Amino acid sequence: MRDAELAAEVAGAFRTRLSPWRLASSIGDEYDLSRATRGDRFGQRPSAAPAPIPVKIEPPAAQFENLPEAWQEPVRRLAARVRECLGAEALGLVVHGAALDRIDAAARLRSVLVLRQVNLAALRLLAADGPRFARLGLAAPVVLTPESIERSRDTFPLELLDIARRRVVALGQDFFAGLQFEREHVRLACERELKVILLAMSQGLLSSAALDARLGELSHEMTLSLARVLCGLLWLADRPAPPRVFALVSEVERVAGFPLPGVLRALDRSEDAGWNTFLQLYADLEALGQFADGL
């Protein structure tokens, strides 16, 4: 994709948030989904769904004890309501993401709901409880099927890698263990994502009124999608990705051979981030882009 096309995409996608994968949730939050509006690779089109892949149903393997204590009861309630609304059609529910580490107290806990087939009527029943789950800090689940996960390995490798890196099974099977990816798909996704972030930063700077507070907030928002890029870079370097984000950054620093002070400062909300953090983060992302080119 040419830089001009990327800039056009960024202009529409980065009004207040970084990620071009975000869609408004019906329960009052945003959640990572996919570019389902630009194709059916990651999204579902129930009217033209492919024949389902046979799935062996196994006993539930919930891992609530692996959740931070503050998340255990909200996730139990979500899993119970999923069972009530969807029954055997719900093959798996996995919670994932940075909210598990409680780095950002305002971050909502994300999840992926894997269904045998998409059933909009049953999802509507679950949606009625959306406001209650939003008050518990839960984002609306992303809805997938085993087929869509399989077909997304080439188009969304970073998203799948990031889910696999930091996940807890709340219901049913774990569909994100042992996923295989093509090296070129991961490399191109890393390069593209880094370009998109850099374009978003330059656009965000122009809309910041040069206020340090806005630049600090923008720097933090830029890091929200960076974890999956770092995960992809480590995958390309044949290194395991630590589940916690600061350990993830440290491992990338070690493998790449250079520090990432801007990334660390932007991640740490306790830091007085502003113009200097913004400059450091931009330089770090340029260096990571060059590193990705060489992998």
Rosetta blueprint (number, residue, H / E / L):
1 M L
2 R L
3 D H
4 A H
5 E H
6 L H
7 A H
8 A H
9 E H
10 V H
11 A H
12 G H
13 A H
14 F L
15 R L
16 T L
17 R L
18 L L
19 S L
20 P L
21 W L
22 R E
23 L E
24 A E
25 S L
26 S L
27 I L
28 G L
29 D L
30 E E
31 Y E
32 D E
33 L L
34 S L
35 R L
36 A H
37 T H
38 R H
39 G L
40 D L
41 R L
42 F L
43 G L
44 Q L
45 R L
46 P H
47 S H
48 A H
49 A L
50 P L
51 A L
52 P L
53 I L
54 P L
55 V L
56 K L
57 I L
58 E L
59 P L
60 P L
61 A L
62 A L
63 Q L
64 F H
65 E H
66 N H
67 L L
68 P L
69 E H
70 A H
71 W H
72 Q H
73 E H
74 P H
75 V H
76 R H
77 R H
78 L H
79 A H
80 A H
81 R H
82 V H
83 R H
84 E H
85 C H
86 L H
87 G H
88 A H
89 E H
90 A E
91 L E
92 G E
93 L E
94 V E
95 V E
96 H E
97 G L
98 A H
99 A H
100 L H
101 D H
102 R L
103 I L
104 D L
105 A L
106 A L
107 A L
108 R L
109 L E
110 R E
111 S E
112 V E
113 L E
114 V E
115 L E
116 R L
117 Q L
118 V L
119 N L
120 L H
121 A H
122 A H
123 L H
124 R H
125 L H
126 L H
127 A H
128 A L
129 D L
130 G H
131 P H
132 R H
133 F H
134 A H
135 R H
136 L L
137 G L
138 L E
139 A L
140 A L
141 P L
142 V E
143 V E
144 L E
145 T L
146 P H
147 E H
148 S H
149 I H
150 E H
151 R H
152 S L
153 R L
154 D L
155 T L
156 F L
157 P H
158 L H
159 E H
160 L H
161 L H
162 D H
163 I H
164 A H
165 R H
166 R L
167 R E
168 V E
169 V E
170 A E
171 L E
172 G E
173 Q L
174 D L
175 F L
176 F L
177 A L
178 G L
179 L L
180 Q L
181 F L
182 E L
183 R H
184 E H
185 H H
186 V H
187 R H
188 L H
189 A H
190 C H
191 E H
192 R H
193 E H
194 L H
195 K H
196 V H
197 I H
198 L H
199 L H
200 A H
201 M H
202 S H
203 Q H
204 G H
205 L H
206 L H
207 S L
208 S L
209 A L
210 A L
211 L L
212 D H
213 A H
214 R H
215 L H
216 G H
217 E H
218 L H
219 S H
220 H H
221 E H
222 M H
223 T H
224 L L
225 S L
226 L H
227 A H
228 R H
229 V H
230 L H
231 C H
232 G H
233 L H
234 L H
235 W H
236 L H
237 A L
238 D L
239 R L
240 P L
241 A L
242 P L
243 P L
244 R L
245 V H
246 F H
247 A H
248 L H
249 V H
250 S H
251 E H
252 V H
253 E H
254 R H
255 V H
256 A H
257 G L
258 F L
259 P L
260 L L
261 P H
262 G H
263 V H
264 L H
265 R H
266 A H
267 L H
268 D L
269 R L
270 S L
271 E L
272 D L
273 A L
274 G L
275 W H
276 N H
277 T H
278 F H
279 L H
280 Q H
281 L H
282 Y H
283 A H
284 D H
285 L H
286 E H
287 A H
288 L H
289 G H
290 Q H
291 F H
292 A H
293 D H
294 G L
295 L L
